[in-house]
């Protein structure tokens, strides 16, 4: 009977020890899982902060490479009457409200920043204007640009473009945008060397638009 009692005590002690070890293991597992969850939470928070910082940095970079000029609204006579075959006849009065327009043409570095990858341009250079793109390409660019910046970029209307090119409500009435001599204010067949040039190399017009 005494041996049986000793055996039962031993089994009870072993059972208690086993339960203690299992409880310690469960507690250790709980702590490890808690630490892992906390580590994951911090990692995700760090990733989110990095994304926000990267997005903000990207927005600032885009803004620096794509400066906009505010054009005050007004009215002007749109079209031309000098050319009898022009499709811009008849000359007519147009009212324009305030809007913003790019200081320069969209450059290749902005396009790459927004769209990623390379550009399919004939003349390649970061500060050269984008060219050799389709209407669909431009729409995709504007959509992605708006997603990245949270703004509402769009193409100017024909009337807005002409109004801005003429100098808006402070237009000097020159024949060409920014002056009277075409070679001085823009690139053409006679002075371009048959190649695309960087933006901003010629004088701006009255509104500071190139």
PECORVEN-V147272 format. One record per pair of residues at least 6 apart in sequence whose ideal C-beta (glycine too) atoms are under 6 Angstrom apart, sorted by the first residue. I is the first residue (numbers start at 1). J is the second residue. Records with the same first field share a line. If there is no record, write none. Layout:
# PECORVEN-V147272
I=J, J
This chain:
# PECORVEN-V147272
59=149
65=109, 110
66=110
67=103
68=100
69=101, 103, 207, 208, 209
70=100
71=99, 101, 164, 168
72=98, 169
73=96, 97, 98
74=169
75=93, 95
76=163
77=91, 93
78=92, 94, 159, 162
79=88, 89, 91
80=86, 88
81=91
94=159
96=163
99=160
101=156, 164
104=199, 200, 210
105=129, 199
106=130
107=127, 199
108=119, 126, 128, 130
109=126
111=119, 130
114=144, 145
120=132
121=131, 132
122=132
123=195, 196
127=198, 199
128=196, 198
129=199
142=153
145=153
146=153
164=209
165=177
167=205, 206, 207
168=207
170=206
172=206
174=180
176=182, 185
177=205
178=185, 203, 205
179=185
182=188
183=191
185=202, 203
186=202
187=197
199=210
200=210
204=210
